[in-house]
C-alpha cells in the first residue's frame, strides 16, 4: 500500500500561510508556517508516510485515524495547536481521556497516533519527556492495566453450530463462508491474515491436509513468511478444512479476476459476492470476518455480542489447550512470539491442568499418610 504526501498553501484565514500535508494514514495534517522548508518537508513526508503506512495493519490505521481526529478536535476546542504538540498539551490530553474512562492501552494507542502524525509531518515528538512520562505513569498506577476483554472462543461445538447456520455448500456464499470459518479456526488466523490469503498461499498435502503460507502478520511485519499446517478431517466432511476449501475453490478459481491475473499468488482466496451470488474478485476487508462470525453465531442461536473476528483464533487455542496441547505446540500454531500473550488464551480451568502444585501437595499428603500408618503400627507393636 502506498501513501502520498503533498504540500499546498492553507488559506490565510485558516493558518496564515501554513502547510497542509495530505496523508493516506491520518488524512490532512496542518503544519504551522515557518516550521520547515516546504521542499524538504515534502520529500521527508513522502518517505515517512510510505514506511509508516506499510508498518501498520488496517485495523491499526483505523484506530490511529480516529485517535488523531479526536486529539485534533480537542486541541481546537482549547485553542491549542495539535502540530506540533507540546508535553503540557499531551499531559492534559491523557488526563482528560483517562477521566473519560479510556483504558491505559487505548491511551497508548492515542499517543502512538499523535507521534505518527508528527512523523508524517516531518516533526519530532518525544513521548518520553519527563512531564508527560510522569503523568502517564501516575495514570497507569492509579487505573491499573485493565485485562484485555476476551472474545468468546468458537470451540468445535460452537463452530459446528455456526457452520450449520451458513448457507449450503452448493452456493458460493455458503462455500466461501464455511471455508473462511474452518481455515480461520484451523490455522488460528487473525482477521487480517484470513482476508490477506491468496489462492496460491494454500496448498493441499496428500494424506495430511493443508499447508498455509502467511506472508505477513502482526508478529511478522517484515514479511518473512510463516507456514501453518492444518490436518484434514475426512471422517467428517462437514467439519473438514480441506473439503471446505476444495468446494470453495470450485467457485473461486474461474472467478472474474482470472483474466489478466499474473498468478494465483495475486488473486485473493476469499473475495466479495454480489447480492445475486456472483463473485466480484475483490478482496474482503477484515471487517467481513467480524460480520461473518457474528452472523453465523446469531444463526446458530448463540449471542453474537459475545463473538468477534478473534473468536476463531481463540477457539483453536482454547480447544487445543483442552486437548492437552503444550504451550510450545500452541504457540507453533498460533505463531505467538510472546509466551505471556499465549498464556492469555488459557482459561481459568486450564490453570489446573499440569499445575506444579498438584504433585507437590498430593505427594506430600500421600507421604504423610504413609508415615502416619507406620507410626500407628509401631505403637500397636509396642
C-alpha positions as a Markdown table, in Angstrom:
| # | Residue | x | y | z |
|---|---|---|---|---|
| 1 | Unk | 0.0 | 0.0 | 0.0 |
| 2 | Unk | 1.3 | 3.5 | -0.8 |
| 3 | Unk | 0.7 | 6.8 | 0.8 |
| 4 | Unk | 1.2 | 10.2 | -0.7 |
| 5 | Unk | 2.0 | 13.5 | 0.9 |
| 6 | Unk | 1.5 | 16.7 | -1.0 |
| 7 | Unk | 2.0 | 20.3 | 0.1 |
| 8 | Unk | -0.4 | 23.1 | -0.6 |
| 9 | Unk | -0.9 | 26.5 | 1.0 |
| 10 | Unk | -3.5 | 26.8 | 3.7 |
| 11 | Unk | -6.0 | 29.7 | 3.2 |
| 12 | Unk | -4.6 | 32.8 | 5.1 |
| 13 | Unk | -7.6 | 33.0 | 7.3 |
| 14 | Unk | -7.1 | 29.4 | 8.4 |
| 15 | Unk | -3.4 | 29.2 | 9.3 |
| 16 | Unk | -1.6 | 32.3 | 7.9 |
| 17 | Unk | 0.3 | 30.6 | 5.1 |
| 18 | Unk | 1.0 | 27.3 | 6.8 |
| 19 | Unk | 1.1 | 24.0 | 5.0 |
| 20 | Unk | -1.5 | 21.2 | 4.7 |
| 21 | Unk | 0.1 | 17.8 | 4.3 |
| 22 | Unk | -2.3 | 15.2 | 2.8 |
| 23 | Unk | -1.6 | 11.7 | 4.2 |
| 24 | Unk | -3.4 | 8.5 | 3.5 |
| 25 | Unk | -2.8 | 7.3 | 7.0 |
| 26 | Unk | -4.2 | 10.2 | 9.0 |
| 27 | Unk | -5.8 | 12.5 | 6.4 |
| 28 | Unk | -4.8 | 16.2 | 6.2 |
| 29 | Unk | -2.2 | 17.4 | 8.7 |
| 30 | Unk | -1.8 | 21.1 | 9.2 |
| 31 | Unk | 1.9 | 22.2 | 9.7 |
| 32 | Unk | 2.2 | 25.8 | 11.0 |
| 33 | Unk | 4.1 | 28.3 | 8.9 |
| 34 | Unk | 7.8 | 28.5 | 9.4 |
| 35 | Unk | 8.4 | 25.0 | 10.8 |
| 36 | Unk | 10.5 | 23.7 | 7.9 |
| 37 | Unk | 11.4 | 24.0 | 4.3 |
| 38 | Unk | 8.4 | 23.0 | 2.1 |
| 39 | Unk | 10.6 | 21.1 | -0.3 |
| 40 | Unk | 12.4 | 19.1 | 2.4 |
| 41 | Unk | 9.2 | 18.5 | 4.3 |
| 42 | Unk | 7.5 | 17.2 | 1.2 |
| 43 | Unk | 10.3 | 14.7 | 0.5 |
| 44 | Unk | 10.6 | 13.6 | 4.1 |
| 45 | Unk | 6.8 | 13.3 | 4.4 |
| 46 | Unk | 6.5 | 11.2 | 1.3 |
| 47 | Unk | 9.2 | 8.7 | 2.5 |
| 48 | Unk | 7.9 | 8.7 | 6.1 |
| 49 | Unk | 4.3 | 8.2 | 5.0 |
| 50 | Unk | 5.2 | 5.2 | 2.9 |
| 51 | Unk | 7.1 | 3.4 | 5.6 |
| 52 | Unk | 4.7 | 4.3 | 8.4 |
| 53 | Unk | 1.7 | 3.1 | 6.4 |
| 54 | Unk | 3.4 | -0.2 | 5.5 |
| 55 | Unk | 4.3 | -0.8 | 9.1 |
| 56 | Unk | 0.7 | -1.0 | 10.3 |
| 57 | Unk | -2.3 | -3.1 | 9.6 |
| 58 | Unk | -5.7 | -1.8 | 8.5 |
| 59 | Unk | -7.1 | -2.1 | 12.0 |
| 60 | Unk | -4.3 | -0.1 | 13.5 |
| 61 | Unk | -4.7 | 2.6 | 10.7 |
| 62 | Unk | -8.4 | 2.9 | 11.6 |
| 63 | Unk | -7.6 | 3.3 | 15.3 |
| 64 | Unk | -5.0 | 5.9 | 14.5 |
| 65 | Unk | -7.3 | 8.0 | 12.3 |
| 66 | Unk | -10.0 | 8.0 | 15.0 |
| 67 | Unk | -7.5 | 8.9 | 17.7 |
| 68 | Unk | -5.9 | 11.7 | 15.7 |
| 69 | Unk | -9.3 | 13.2 | 14.8 |
| 70 | Unk | -10.3 | 13.2 | 18.5 |
| 71 | Unk | -7.0 | 14.8 | 19.5 |
| 72 | Unk | -7.2 | 17.5 | 16.8 |
| 73 | Unk | -10.8 | 18.4 | 17.8 |
| 74 | Unk | -9.8 | 18.6 | 21.4 |
| 75 | Unk | -6.9 | 20.9 | 20.7 |
| 76 | Unk | -9.1 | 23.2 | 18.5 |
| 77 | Unk | -11.6 | 23.4 | 21.3 |
| 78 | Unk | -8.9 | 24.7 | 23.7 |
| 79 | Unk | -7.2 | 26.9 | 21.1 |
| 80 | Unk | -4.1 | 24.8 | 21.1 |
| 81 | Unk | -2.1 | 23.5 | 18.1 |
| 82 | Unk | -2.1 | 19.8 | 17.5 |
| 83 | Unk | 1.0 | 20.1 | 15.3 |
| 84 | Unk | 3.4 | 20.4 | 16.9 |
| 85 | Unk | 2.1 | 19.3 | 20.3 |
| 86 | Unk | 4.0 | 20.2 | 23.4 |
| 87 | Unk | 4.4 | 18.0 | 26.5 |
| 88 | Unk | 1.9 | 20.0 | 28.6 |
| 89 | Unk | -0.8 | 19.7 | 26.0 |
| 90 | Unk | -0.2 | 15.9 | 25.7 |
| 91 | Unk | -0.2 | 15.5 | 29.5 |
| 92 | Unk | -3.5 | 17.4 | 29.8 |
| 93 | Unk | -5.0 | 15.3 | 27.0 |
| 94 | Unk | -4.1 | 11.9 | 28.5 |
| 95 | Unk | -5.5 | 13.1 | 31.9 |
| 96 | Unk | -8.8 | 14.2 | 30.1 |
| 97 | Unk | -9.1 | 10.9 | 28.3 |
| 98 | Unk | -8.3 | 8.9 | 31.5 |
| 99 | Unk | -11.0 | 10.8 | 33.3 |
| 100 | Unk | -13.3 | 9.9 | 30.4 |
| 101 | Unk | -12.7 | 6.2 | 31.3 |
| 102 | Unk | -10.2 | 5.4 | 28.5 |
| 103 | Unk | -8.1 | 2.3 | 29.3 |
| 104 | Unk | -4.3 | 2.6 | 29.6 |
| 105 | Unk | -3.9 | 0.5 | 26.4 |
| 106 | Unk | -6.2 | 2.9 | 24.5 |
| 107 | Unk | -4.2 | 5.9 | 25.8 |
| 108 | Unk | -1.1 | 4.3 | 24.4 |
| 109 | Unk | -2.8 | 4.0 | 21.0 |
| 110 | Unk | -3.7 | 7.6 | 21.1 |
| 111 | Unk | -0.2 | 8.7 | 21.9 |
| 112 | Unk | 1.2 | 6.5 | 19.1 |
| 113 | Unk | -1.2 | 8.1 | 16.7 |
| 114 | Unk | -0.1 | 11.6 | 17.7 |
| 115 | Unk | 3.5 | 10.6 | 17.4 |
| 116 | Unk | 2.8 | 9.1 | 13.9 |
| 117 | Unk | 1.2 | 12.4 | 12.8 |
| 118 | Unk | 4.3 | 14.3 | 13.8 |
| 119 | Unk | 6.5 | 11.8 | 11.9 |
| 120 | Unk | 4.4 | 12.2 | 8.7 |
| 121 | Unk | 4.6 | 16.0 | 9.1 |
| 122 | Unk | 8.4 | 15.8 | 9.4 |
| 123 | Unk | 8.2 | 17.0 | 13.1 |
| 124 | Unk | 9.8 | 15.5 | 16.2 |
| 125 | Unk | 7.9 | 14.5 | 19.3 |
| 126 | Unk | 9.4 | 13.0 | 22.4 |
| 127 | Unk | 6.8 | 10.8 | 24.3 |
| 128 | Unk | 9.4 | 10.2 | 27.0 |
| 129 | Unk | 9.5 | 13.8 | 28.1 |
| 130 | Unk | 9.6 | 13.9 | 31.9 |
| 131 | Unk | 6.4 | 15.9 | 32.2 |
| 132 | Unk | 4.4 | 13.5 | 30.0 |
| 133 | Unk | 6.1 | 10.4 | 31.3 |
| 134 | Unk | 5.4 | 11.2 | 35.0 |
| 135 | Unk | 1.7 | 11.9 | 34.3 |
| 136 | Unk | 1.3 | 8.7 | 32.3 |
| 137 | Unk | 3.0 | 6.6 | 34.9 |
| 138 | Unk | 0.7 | 8.1 | 37.5 |
| 139 | Unk | -2.4 | 7.3 | 35.5 |
| 140 | Unk | -1.1 | 3.7 | 34.9 |
| 141 | Unk | -0.6 | 3.2 | 38.7 |
| 142 | Unk | -3.9 | 4.7 | 39.6 |
| 143 | Unk | -6.1 | 3.0 | 37.0 |
| 144 | Unk | -4.0 | -0.2 | 36.5 |
| 145 | Unk | -3.7 | -2.0 | 33.3 |
| 146 | Unk | -7.2 | -3.3 | 32.6 |
| 147 | Unk | -7.3 | -7.0 | 31.5 |
| 148 | Unk | -8.0 | -7.4 | 27.8 |
| 149 | Unk | -11.6 | -8.3 | 27.1 |
| 150 | Unk | -11.5 | -11.8 | 25.6 |
| 151 | Unk | -13.8 | -12.8 | 22.8 |
| 152 | Unk | -15.8 | -15.9 | 23.4 |
| 153 | Unk | -13.9 | -18.7 | 21.7 |
| 154 | Unk | -15.5 | -20.6 | 18.8 |
| 155 | Unk | -14.6 | -24.0 | 20.1 |
| 156 | Unk | -15.5 | -27.0 | 17.9 |
| 157 | Unk | -19.0 | -27.5 | 19.4 |
| 158 | Unk | -19.9 | -23.8 | 18.7 |
| 159 | Unk | -18.2 | -23.9 | 15.4 |
| 160 | Unk | -20.2 | -26.8 | 14.2 |
| 161 | Unk | -23.4 | -24.9 | 15.0 |
| 162 | Unk | -22.1 | -21.9 | 13.2 |
| 163 | Unk | -21.2 | -23.9 | 10.1 |
| 164 | Unk | -24.7 | -25.5 | 10.1 |
| 165 | Unk | -26.2 | -21.9 | 10.2 |
| 166 | Unk | -24.3 | -20.9 | 7.0 |
| 167 | Unk | -25.9 | -21.2 | 3.5 |
| 168 | Unk | -25.5 | -24.6 | 1.8 |
| 169 | Unk | -22.1 | -25.5 | 0.3 |
| 170 | Unk | -23.7 | -25.8 | -3.1 |
| 171 | Unk | -23.9 | -22.0 | -3.2 |
| 172 | Unk | -20.9 | -19.6 | -3.5 |
| 173 | Unk | -21.8 | -17.8 | -0.3 |
| 174 | Unk | -22.1 | -20.9 | 1.8 |
| 175 | Unk | -19.0 | -22.4 | 0.3 |
| 176 | Unk | -17.0 | -19.3 | 1.0 |
| 177 | Unk | -18.2 | -18.7 | 4.5 |
| 178 | Unk | -17.6 | -22.4 | 5.5 |
| 179 | Unk | -14.1 | -22.3 | 4.2 |
| 180 | Unk | -13.4 | -19.0 | 6.0 |
| 181 | Unk | -14.6 | -20.3 | 9.3 |
| 182 | Unk | -12.7 | -23.6 | 9.1 |
| 183 | Unk | -9.4 | -22.1 | 7.8 |
| 184 | Unk | -9.6 | -19.3 | 10.3 |
| 185 | Unk | -10.1 | -21.8 | 13.1 |
| 186 | Unk | -7.7 | -24.4 | 12.0 |
| 187 | Unk | -4.8 | -22.1 | 11.3 |
| 188 | Unk | -5.7 | -19.8 | 14.3 |
| 189 | Unk | -5.7 | -16.8 | 11.9 |
| 190 | Unk | -6.1 | -13.2 | 12.7 |
| 191 | Unk | -8.8 | -11.3 | 10.7 |
| 192 | Unk | -6.2 | -9.6 | 8.5 |
| 193 | Unk | -4.4 | -12.8 | 7.9 |
| 194 | Unk | -7.5 | -14.6 | 6.8 |
| 195 | Unk | -8.5 | -12.0 | 4.2 |
| 196 | Unk | -4.9 | -11.5 | 3.1 |
| 197 | Unk | -4.6 | -15.1 | 1.9 |
| 198 | Unk | -4.1 | -15.6 | -1.8 |
| 199 | Unk | -5.2 | -18.6 | -3.7 |
| 200 | Unk | -1.6 | -19.7 | -4.1 |
| 201 | Unk | -1.0 | -19.4 | -0.3 |
| 202 | Unk | -2.9 | -22.6 | 0.4 |
| 203 | Unk | -1.7 | -26.0 | -0.9 |
| 204 | Unk | -3.2 | -29.4 | -0.3 |
| 205 | Unk | -0.8 | -32.1 | 1.1 |
| 206 | Unk | -1.9 | -35.6 | 0.1 |
| 207 | Unk | -2.8 | -37.8 | 3.1 |
| 208 | Unk | -2.4 | -34.9 | 5.5 |
| 209 | Unk | -4.4 | -31.7 | 4.9 |
| 210 | Unk | -3.5 | -28.2 | 4.0 |
| 211 | Unk | -0.3 | -26.1 | 4.2 |
| 212 | Unk | -0.9 | -22.3 | 4.5 |
| 213 | Unk | 1.7 | -19.6 | 3.9 |
| 214 | Unk | 1.1 | -16.4 | 6.0 |
| 215 | Unk | 3.0 | -13.8 | 4.0 |
| 216 | Unk | 2.9 | -11.1 | 6.6 |
| 217 | Unk | 1.3 | -10.9 | 10.1 |
| 218 | Unk | 1.3 | -8.9 | 13.3 |
| 219 | Unk | 4.3 | -10.9 | 14.5 |
| 220 | Unk | 6.0 | -10.9 | 11.1 |
| 221 | Unk | 5.8 | -7.3 | 10.0 |
| 222 | Unk | 8.9 | -7.8 | 7.8 |
| 223 | Unk | 7.1 | -10.4 | 5.7 |
| 224 | Unk | 9.5 | -13.3 | 6.2 |
| 225 | Unk | 6.5 | -15.6 | 5.9 |
| 226 | Unk | 5.2 | -18.3 | 8.2 |
| 227 | Unk | 3.9 | -21.8 | 7.4 |
| 228 | Unk | 0.9 | -23.3 | 9.2 |
| 229 | Unk | -0.3 | -26.9 | 8.8 |
| 230 | Unk | -4.0 | -27.9 | 9.2 |
| 231 | Unk | -4.9 | -31.6 | 9.3 |
| 232 | Unk | -7.9 | -32.7 | 7.1 |
| 233 | Unk | -10.9 | -34.5 | 8.7 |
| 234 | Unk | -12.1 | -37.0 | 6.1 |
| 235 | Unk | -14.3 | -38.8 | 8.7 |
| 236 | Unk | -16.4 | -35.6 | 9.0 |
| 237 | Unk | -16.5 | -33.8 | 5.6 |
| 238 | Unk | -18.8 | -31.0 | 7.0 |
| 239 | Unk | -16.1 | -30.2 | 9.6 |
| 240 | Unk | -13.1 | -30.6 | 7.3 |
| 241 | Unk | -11.0 | -27.6 | 6.3 |
| 242 | Unk | -9.6 | -29.4 | 3.2 |
| 243 | Unk | -13.0 | -30.4 | 1.9 |
| 244 | Unk | -14.4 | -26.9 | 2.6 |
| 245 | Unk | -11.5 | -25.3 | 0.7 |
| 246 | Unk | -11.9 | -27.6 | -2.3 |
| 247 | Unk | -15.6 | -26.8 | -2.5 |
| 248 | Unk | -15.0 | -23.1 | -2.4 |
| 249 | Unk | -12.2 | -23.2 | -5.0 |
| 250 | Unk | -14.5 | -24.8 | -7.5 |
| 251 | Unk | -16.4 | -21.5 | -7.4 |
| 252 | Unk | -13.3 | -19.3 | -6.9 |
| 253 | Unk | -10.8 | -20.4 | -9.5 |
| 254 | Unk | -12.9 | -19.4 | -12.6 |
| 255 | Unk | -13.7 | -16.0 | -11.0 |
| 256 | Unk | -13.9 | -12.8 | -12.9 |
| 257 | Unk | -10.3 | -11.8 | -12.0 |
| 258 | Unk | -8.9 | -14.9 | -13.7 |
| 259 | Unk | -8.3 | -13.0 | -16.9 |
| 260 | Unk | -5.2 | -10.9 | -16.7 |
| 261 | Unk | -4.1 | -12.2 | -13.3 |
| 262 | Unk | -0.4 | -12.8 | -13.1 |
| 263 | Unk | -0.8 | -15.9 | -10.9 |
| 264 | Unk | -2.9 | -17.4 | -8.1 |
| 265 | Unk | -0.5 | -15.6 | -5.8 |
| 266 | Unk | -2.0 | -12.3 | -6.8 |
| 267 | Unk | -5.7 | -13.4 | -6.5 |
| 268 | Unk | -7.3 | -13.1 | -3.1 |
| 269 | Unk | -8.5 | -16.5 | -1.8 |
| 270 | Unk | -11.7 | -15.0 | -0.4 |
| 271 | Unk | -13.5 | -12.4 | -2.4 |
| 272 | Unk | -16.7 | -10.4 | -2.3 |
| 273 | Unk | -20.0 | -11.6 | -3.7 |
| 274 | Unk | -22.9 | -9.6 | -5.3 |
| 275 | Unk | -26.4 | -9.9 | -3.9 |
| 276 | Unk | -27.1 | -12.3 | -6.8 |
| 277 | Unk | -24.2 | -14.5 | -5.6 |
| 278 | Unk | -21.7 | -13.7 | -8.3 |
| 279 | Unk | -18.1 | -13.4 | -7.4 |
| 280 | Unk | -16.5 | -9.9 | -7.7 |
| 281 | Unk | -12.9 | -11.0 | -7.4 |
| 282 | Unk | -12.3 | -8.1 | -5.0 |
| 283 | Unk | -10.5 | -8.7 | -1.7 |
| 284 | Unk | -12.6 | -8.7 | 1.5 |
| 285 | Unk | -11.8 | -6.3 | 4.4 |
| 286 | Unk | -11.1 | -7.7 | 7.8 |
| 287 | Unk | -14.5 | -6.4 | 8.9 |
| 288 | Unk | -16.1 | -9.1 | 6.7 |
| 289 | Unk | -14.6 | -11.7 | 9.2 |
| 290 | Unk | -16.3 | -10.0 | 12.1 |
| 291 | Unk | -19.7 | -9.8 | 10.2 |
| 292 | Unk | -19.4 | -13.5 | 9.2 |
| 293 | Unk | -18.6 | -14.7 | 12.8 |
| 294 | Unk | -21.4 | -12.7 | 14.3 |
| 295 | Unk | -24.0 | -13.6 | 11.7 |
| 296 | Unk | -23.1 | -17.3 | 12.0 |
| 297 | Unk | -23.3 | -17.1 | 15.8 |
| 298 | Unk | -26.7 | -15.5 | 15.6 |
| 299 | Unk | -27.9 | -18.0 | 13.1 |
| 300 | Unk | -26.7 | -20.8 | 15.4 |
| 301 | Unk | -28.7 | -19.4 | 18.3 |
| 302 | Unk | -25.6 | -18.0 | 20.1 |
| 303 | Unk | -25.3 | -14.5 | 21.4 |
| 304 | Unk | -23.5 | -12.6 | 18.6 |
| 305 | Unk | -22.4 | -9.9 | 21.1 |
| 306 | Unk | -20.0 | -12.4 | 22.7 |
| 307 | Unk | -18.3 | -13.3 | 19.5 |
| 308 | Unk | -15.9 | -11.4 | 17.3 |
| 309 | Unk | -13.4 | -11.9 | 14.5 |
| 310 | Unk | -11.0 | -13.1 | 17.1 |
| 311 | Unk | -13.2 | -16.0 | 18.2 |
| 312 | Unk | -11.9 | -18.4 | 15.6 |
| 313 | Unk | -8.3 | -17.9 | 16.7 |
| 314 | Unk | -9.3 | -18.1 | 20.4 |
| 315 | Unk | -11.4 | -21.1 | 19.7 |
| 316 | Unk | -8.4 | -23.1 | 18.3 |
| 317 | Unk | -6.2 | -22.0 | 21.2 |
| 318 | Unk | -8.8 | -23.0 | 23.8 |
| 319 | Unk | -9.7 | -26.3 | 22.2 |
| 320 | Unk | -6.0 | -27.2 | 21.7 |
| 321 | Unk | -5.3 | -26.4 | 25.4 |
| 322 | Unk | -8.3 | -28.5 | 26.5 |
| 323 | Unk | -7.0 | -31.4 | 24.3 |
| 324 | Unk | -3.7 | -31.3 | 26.3 |
| 325 | Unk | -1.5 | -29.4 | 23.8 |
| 326 | Unk | 1.6 | -27.9 | 25.4 |
| 327 | Unk | 2.4 | -24.2 | 25.3 |
| 328 | Unk | 5.1 | -24.8 | 22.6 |
| 329 | Unk | 2.7 | -26.7 | 20.4 |
| 330 | Unk | 0.1 | -24.0 | 20.9 |
| 331 | Unk | 2.5 | -21.2 | 20.0 |
| 332 | Unk | 3.6 | -23.0 | 16.9 |
| 333 | Unk | 0.1 | -23.0 | 15.6 |
| 334 | Unk | -0.9 | -19.5 | 16.7 |
| 335 | Unk | 2.6 | -18.1 | 15.9 |
| 336 | Unk | 2.9 | -16.1 | 19.1 |
| 337 | Unk | 6.3 | -14.9 | 19.9 |
| 338 | Unk | 5.4 | -13.9 | 23.5 |
| 339 | Unk | 4.7 | -16.7 | 26.0 |
| 340 | Unk | 2.9 | -14.0 | 28.1 |
| 341 | Unk | 0.4 | -13.3 | 25.3 |
| 342 | Unk | 0.0 | -17.0 | 24.5 |
| 343 | Unk | -0.7 | -17.8 | 28.2 |
| 344 | Unk | -3.6 | -15.2 | 28.0 |
| 345 | Unk | -5.5 | -17.8 | 25.9 |
| 346 | Unk | -5.6 | -20.2 | 28.9 |
| 347 | Unk | -8.9 | -20.0 | 30.6 |
| 348 | Unk | -9.3 | -20.5 | 34.4 |
| 349 | Unk | -10.0 | -24.2 | 34.0 |
| 350 | Unk | -6.7 | -24.6 | 32.1 |
| 351 | Unk | -4.7 | -23.3 | 35.1 |
| 352 | Unk | -5.5 | -26.6 | 36.9 |
| 353 | Unk | -4.0 | -28.7 | 34.1 |
| 354 | Unk | -0.4 | -29.9 | 34.8 |
| 355 | Unk | -0.3 | -27.4 | 37.7 |
| 356 | Unk | 3.0 | -27.8 | 39.5 |
| 357 | Unk | 1.3 | -27.8 | 42.9 |
| 358 | Unk | -0.7 | -30.9 | 42.2 |
| 359 | Unk | 2.1 | -33.4 | 42.6 |
| 360 | Unk | 3.7 | -31.4 | 45.4 |
| 361 | Unk | 0.6 | -31.4 | 47.7 |
| 362 | Unk | -0.9 | -34.8 | 46.7 |
| 363 | Unk | 2.6 | -36.4 | 47.1 |
| 364 | Unk | 3.0 | -34.7 | 50.4 |
| 365 | Unk | -0.4 | -35.9 | 51.6 |
| 366 | Unk | 0.3 | -39.4 | 50.5 |
| 367 | Unk | 3.7 | -39.3 | 52.2 |
| 368 | Unk | 2.2 | -38.0 | 55.5 |
| 369 | Unk | -0.5 | -40.7 | 55.3 |
| 370 | Unk | 2.1 | -43.4 | 54.9 |
| 371 | Unk | 4.2 | -42.1 | 57.8 |
| 372 | Unk | 1.1 | -42.0 | 60.0 |
| 373 | Unk | 0.3 | -45.6 | 59.2 |
| 374 | Unk | 3.8 | -46.6 | 60.1 |
| 375 | Unk | 3.7 | -44.8 | 63.4 |
| 376 | Unk | 0.4 | -46.5 | 64.3 |
| 377 | Unk | 1.9 | -49.9 | 63.6 |
| 378 | Unk | 4.9 | -49.1 | 65.8 |
| 379 | Unk | 2.6 | -48.0 | 68.6 |
| 380 | Unk | 0.5 | -51.2 | 68.3 |
| 381 | Unk | 3.6 | -53.4 | 68.3 |
| 382 | Unk | 4.9 | -51.6 | 71.4 |
